[in-house]
Structure formats: C-alpha cells, structure tokens
Amino acid sequence: MEWDFKNGVPIYSQIIDEMTMRIASGAYEPGEKLPSVRDLAMDAGVNPNTMQKALAELERRGLVFSERTSGRFVTKEERVLKALHEELAGKYFEEFVDKLRKIGMSGTDIAGAVKRWLEDIK
C-alpha cells in the first residue's frame, strides 16, 4: 500500500489518518495482525519511533490492540468499527457540505441534491 505524506502536517498524524482509513475500508480486516512497527516504518519510509507513536495512538483509540508476544491486531469490536465509519462519514459529509456552501448552495438546495443523488444510486 502506498503512503503519500504532505508537508505542513505532522507525519505521525498522517500515519494515524492513513491507518484509520485502511482499517475503516477493510484493507486491514478485523482481527488481522498488522505488520511489525519496523516493517510498517520501512514501508512508509519513516522512523520506527514515529510509527510506534502513531500505533500507540490507534491503540488508545481502540482501533488496534496488542498481544504481548504476538504483535498488534485490528480490533474485532463491531461497535468500535461502526463508530469509526460514522465518524468518518460525518467528517466527509461536513467537508462536502462546506464545499457546496462555498459555491453558493443553501441547505435546502443541498438537501434536494443529496436526495436526488441518493435516488440515482439505488
């Protein structure tokens, strides 16, 4: 999988975002063992300490868990994964609405457009 880091945003934050997206999208499946810190860091081209910091934050958020001698795994907890999907959907929807407002659409216009688009994808 490809890593695409941008200037101006801390690398560990971008790693957290990328790993979160990989978990949410199913690229890393529930219960799947993650590659080692060293392997992930090498793949991303970052210092292992930076990767460790990001993984520790993912663990704090409940998206991954550690087994002492076996490594890190993606959570199997459906409620955590469902909450993650809802959080990301809300974030992307807010960004979407913000962009539509910037081009002059009202809340009513946006609601109507979303309704039409949803009907088109049924």
trRosetta pair geometry for C-beta under 8 A, 3 or more apart (Angstrom, degrees):
i j d omega theta_ij theta_ji phi_ij phi_ji
1 22 6.8 42 -173 -106 171 128
1 27 6.6 72 -91 176 145 142
1 43 7.6 51 59 161 75 133
3 15 7.9 -6 -137 -101 123 73
3 18 6.4 22 -123 -147 79 170
3 43 7.1 124 -19 129 123 80
3 44 4.4 94 -55 -131 167 74
3 45 6.8 -162 70 25 137 96
5 9 8.0 -151 -168 71 76 97
5 11 5.9 -6 -137 -119 137 84
5 14 5.3 111 -123 112 79 162
5 44 8.0 86 -45 -178 117 95
6 9 5.6 41 80 27 97 113
6 14 6.8 169 31 -101 79 141
9 13 5.6 -108 166 79 95 124
9 14 5.6 106 111 -55 116 103
10 13 4.4 88 71 3 92 107
10 14 7.1 -166 95 -6 49 85
11 14 5.6 -59 -152 39 36 110
11 15 6.3 39 151 -23 69 103
11 46 5.7 161 160 -121 140 133
11 50 5.5 -2 99 -174 122 141
12 15 5.4 -48 -147 33 36 115
12 16 6.5 42 151 -22 64 100
12 50 5.3 -137 -73 -168 91 81
12 53 4.8 -40 -129 97 143 117
12 54 4.6 -160 -158 -66 79 92
12 57 7.4 108 160 3 109 140
13 16 5.6 -49 -151 33 33 114
13 17 6.5 33 151 -17 64 105
13 54 7.9 -146 -55 -107 16 101
14 17 5.6 -50 -147 37 35 113
14 18 6.2 33 154 -18 66 107
15 18 5.8 -56 -144 39 30 109
15 19 6.1 25 159 -14 66 109
15 44 6.6 28 -107 -150 107 164
15 46 7.0 -81 -71 24 132 166
15 50 7.0 138 -14 143 151 94
15 51 6.4 -150 -159 -114 159 59
15 54 3.8 -48 98 -116 124 167
16 19 6.1 -59 -143 41 25 106
16 20 6.1 29 156 -23 63 110
16 54 4.9 -145 -59 -152 74 94
16 57 5.5 -37 -103 91 127 133
16 58 6.3 -172 -131 -61 79 89
17 20 5.7 -56 -147 36 26 114
17 21 6.4 26 155 -18 63 106
18 21 5.8 -55 -150 36 30 110
18 22 6.4 31 152 -20 64 105
19 22 5.5 -51 -146 36 34 113
19 23 6.4 34 153 -18 65 103
19 28 7.7 0 -162 9 72 146
19 54 6.6 133 4 149 140 118
19 55 7.5 -167 -129 -92 175 65
19 58 5.7 -60 110 -83 137 147
19 63 7.6 123 128 118 103 141
19 64 8.0 -41 159 -32 128 129
20 23 5.8 -56 -151 37 30 109
20 24 6.2 26 153 -16 66 110
20 58 7.1 -157 -70 -112 78 104
20 63 6.5 -79 -110 -126 73 169
20 84 7.0 -158 -167 -158 93 119
20 88 7.6 169 143 -78 111 121
21 24 5.6 -55 -140 41 32 110
21 25 5.9 22 162 -14 67 113
21 27 7.8 29 119 18 70 127
21 88 7.7 128 -101 -125 69 145
22 25 6.1 -58 -137 42 24 105
22 27 4.1 -77 -156 67 78 122
22 28 4.9 57 136 -1 102 101
23 27 7.6 -63 -51 53 22 81
23 28 5.2 -35 -91 66 60 109
23 58 7.9 151 -27 -157 148 125
23 63 5.5 85 120 -176 176 116
23 64 7.7 -122 -90 -58 142 87
23 74 5.6 172 -125 -137 102 118
23 75 7.9 50 -164 32 133 87
23 81 7.6 -131 151 -117 99 90
23 84 6.9 -55 108 163 111 164
24 81 7.5 158 -114 -157 57 78
24 84 5.3 -143 -94 136 98 117
24 85 6.0 147 -150 -85 101 65
24 88 5.6 48 -142 -10 163 160
26 29 5.8 26 -163 -93 72 70
28 32 5.2 -150 -173 71 73 134
28 34 6.5 9 -142 -94 139 85
28 74 4.9 158 137 -62 107 141
29 32 4.4 100 59 -33 75 122
29 74 6.5 162 93 61 32 148
30 74 5.6 -123 -122 111 31 110
30 75 6.5 -46 -137 99 84 50
30 76 4.6 100 169 -116 107 56
30 78 7.9 -2 -113 -78 159 60
30 81 6.5 -55 -82 -61 118 148
31 73 6.1 -13 -160 176 34 121
31 74 6.3 -38 13 70 19 86
31 76 4.6 41 -61 -80 91 107
32 73 6.6 166 83 -153 32 77
32 74 5.0 24 48 18 81 117
33 70 7.2 -101 -118 153 123 97
33 71 5.5 66 -161 85 105 130
33 72 7.3 120 -158 81 62 46
33 73 5.3 -45 -97 -96 51 83
34 40 7.0 2 161 -60 107 131
34 55 7.7 173 107 -127 160 123
34 64 6.5 -8 -21 -135 140 137
34 71 6.6 -154 59 151 74 114
34 72 4.6 -21 40 89 120 99
34 73 6.6 -165 -5 -96 83 25
34 74 6.8 116 -53 -43 95 77
35 39 4.0 -104 164 92 117 127
35 40 5.0 149 86 -55 108 81
35 43 7.2 65 88 -7 160 139
36 39 4.5 93 54 8 82 101
36 40 6.9 -150 91 -3 41 86
36 71 6.5 -94 -93 -124 68 122
37 40 5.9 -58 -146 40 28 109
37 41 6.0 27 156 -20 65 111
37 48 5.4 80 138 -160 104 96
37 51 5.2 149 -164 107 80 118
37 52 5.2 27 -147 -76 141 81
37 55 6.4 -108 -102 8 96 154
38 41 5.8 -57 -145 38 26 111
38 42 6.3 26 156 -19 63 107
38 48 5.5 -13 -97 -106 58 128
39 42 5.7 -53 -145 36 30 110
39 43 6.2 31 155 -19 64 107
40 43 5.7 -57 -148 37 30 112
40 44 6.1 15 158 -7 66 112
40 51 5.1 148 99 -160 109 141
40 55 7.6 110 71 -59 160 125
41 44 6.0 -64 -142 47 27 102
41 45 8.0 -142 165 32 54 7
41 46 5.2 -103 -150 76 76 75
41 47 6.5 -54 -160 121 127 17
41 48 4.2 -99 -25 -89 171 58
41 50 7.1 123 -123 61 106 87
41 51 4.0 -118 -76 -11 91 145
42 45 7.5 29 -177 -73 29 38
44 51 6.6 149 42 -87 138 114
46 50 4.6 -93 159 76 120 133
46 51 5.7 138 89 -48 116 91
47 50 4.5 95 64 0 87 104
47 51 7.3 -160 94 -3 48 83
48 51 5.5 -54 -148 40 40 112
48 52 6.0 45 152 -25 70 104
49 52 5.4 -49 -144 35 32 116
49 53 6.4 38 153 -23 63 102
50 53 5.7 -50 -152 31 31 113
50 54 6.7 28 151 -15 63 105
51 54 5.7 -56 -151 37 34 110
51 55 6.2 30 154 -16 68 108
52 55 5.8 -57 -144 40 30 108
52 56 6.2 36 155 -24 65 105
53 56 5.8 -52 -149 32 28 114
53 57 6.8 27 152 -17 61 104
54 57 5.8 -56 -156 34 33 111
54 58 6.6 33 149 -18 66 104
55 58 5.4 -49 -147 36 38 113
55 59 6.3 42 151 -21 66 102
55 64 6.6 -53 -162 68 81 150
55 72 6.2 -93 -172 -79 126 172
56 59 5.5 -52 -151 35 32 114
56 60 6.5 38 148 -23 64 102
57 60 5.4 -47 -147 33 36 115
57 61 6.4 31 153 -14 64 105
58 61 5.7 -57 -149 41 32 109
58 63 4.6 -75 -174 65 86 114
58 64 4.7 40 124 16 111 110
59 62 7.7 51 180 -68 32 21
59 63 7.5 -93 -76 54 25 69
59 64 5.2 -60 -82 78 67 87
59 65 6.4 111 -136 -103 89 36
59 66 6.3 1 -122 -22 139 97
59 72 7.2 -97 -77 -132 111 120
62 65 7.8 3 -151 -64 48 91
62 75 6.0 40 155 -76 71 152
62 77 7.1 -45 165 50 112 140
62 80 5.0 -130 128 -130 118 136
63 74 7.0 -39 160 -146 71 69
63 75 5.7 -116 -162 -2 27 117
63 80 6.8 -175 -92 157 50 123
63 84 6.8 89 -103 -86 106 141
64 72 5.0 26 166 177 126 111
64 73 6.4 160 -158 80 79 35
64 74 5.8 -51 -103 -103 76 39
64 75 6.4 -118 -86 -32 23 78
65 72 7.0 165 84 -151 29 69
65 73 5.8 -22 61 61 78 87
65 75 6.1 92 -15 -87 100 73
66 71 7.2 -111 -142 146 71 25
66 72 5.2 -39 -94 -95 69 73
66 73 7.8 153 -98 16 23 75
67 70 3.9 -1 89 47 119 112
67 71 6.7 9 53 52 87 42
67 72 7.9 171 17 -92 68 26
67 73 6.7 32 -8 -5 105 116
70 73 7.7 4 113 -38 113 111
73 76 8.0 -8 135 -33 118 90
75 80 5.0 -33 122 82 154 147
75 81 6.8 -167 91 -51 108 90
77 80 4.1 66 90 8 111 112
77 81 6.8 165 92 -9 59 85
78 81 5.7 -60 -147 42 35 108
78 82 5.9 36 156 -22 71 107
79 82 5.7 -51 -141 38 30 112
79 83 6.3 33 156 -20 63 106
80 83 5.8 -54 -148 37 28 111
80 84 6.4 33 149 -23 62 105
81 84 5.4 -49 -149 32 34 116
81 85 6.6 36 152 -19 64 101
82 85 5.8 -51 -151 34 33 111
82 86 6.4 30 152 -16 65 106
83 86 5.7 -55 -147 39 33 111
83 87 6.1 37 153 -23 66 106
84 87 5.7 -53 -146 35 29 113
84 88 6.3 23 158 -13 64 107
85 88 6.1 -59 -146 41 28 106
85 89 6.1 28 156 -20 65 110
86 89 5.7 -54 -142 38 29 112
86 90 6.2 32 157 -20 63 107
87 90 5.9 -58 -151 35 26 111
87 91 6.4 27 152 -19 63 107
88 91 5.5 -52 -147 35 34 113
88 92 6.2 26 158 -12 68 107
89 92 6.0 -59 -145 42 29 105
89 93 6.0 30 156 -21 65 111
90 93 5.7 -56 -141 37 27 111
90 94 6.3 31 157 -21 63 105
91 94 5.9 -56 -153 33 27 111
91 95 6.6 24 152 -15 62 106
92 95 5.6 -53 -149 37 35 112
92 96 6.2 40 151 -23 66 107
93 96 5.4 -52 -147 36 33 116
93 97 6.2 31 155 -17 67 105
94 97 5.9 -54 -144 38 29 108
94 98 6.2 34 154 -23 63 108
95 98 5.6 -54 -147 35 29 115
95 99 6.5 28 155 -18 63 105
96 99 6.0 -58 -154 35 28 108
96 100 6.5 23 152 -15 64 107
97 100 5.7 -57 -148 39 34 110
97 101 6.3 36 153 -21 67 104
97 110 6.0 58 -130 -163 84 157
98 101 5.8 -54 -149 35 30 111
98 102 6.5 33 151 -23 63 105
99 102 5.5 -52 -151 31 34 115
99 103 6.9 20 155 -9 64 102
100 103 6.1 -61 -153 40 35 101
100 105 4.4 -42 162 47 93 134
100 109 7.7 -167 162 102 118 105
100 110 5.1 111 118 -102 149 110
100 113 7.6 -169 -143 60 145 149
101 104 7.6 95 -177 -39 34 7
101 105 6.2 -90 -87 63 36 76
101 110 7.5 -27 -61 -55 74 137
105 109 4.1 -135 -163 95 88 130
105 110 5.1 110 134 -59 125 82
105 113 7.2 -38 -153 -2 147 142
106 109 4.6 102 48 5 72 102
106 110 7.0 -136 95 -4 39 86
107 110 5.7 -55 -147 36 30 111
107 111 6.3 31 155 -20 65 106
108 111 5.8 -52 -145 36 30 111
108 112 6.4 29 156 -17 63 107
109 112 5.9 -60 -152 38 28 110
109 113 6.2 25 154 -17 65 109
110 113 5.8 -58 -146 38 30 110
110 114 6.1 29 156 -20 66 107
111 114 5.9 -54 -145 36 28 110
111 115 6.4 31 154 -21 63 106
112 115 5.7 -55 -150 34 30 113
112 116 6.5 28 154 -16 65 105
113 116 5.7 -55 -150 37 32 110
113 117 6.2 30 154 -18 67 107
114 117 5.7 -55 -145 39 31 111
114 118 6.2 32 156 -20 65 106
115 118 5.9 -56 -148 35 28 111
115 119 6.6 29 153 -19 62 105
116 119 5.7 -56 -152 34 32 112
116 120 6.5 34 151 -22 64 106
117 120 5.5 -53 -152 32 34 115
117 121 6.7 20 156 -12 66 106
118 121 6.1 -63 -149 39 33 102
118 122 7.1 53 151 -45 63 92
119 122 5.9 -34 -158 -2 37 118
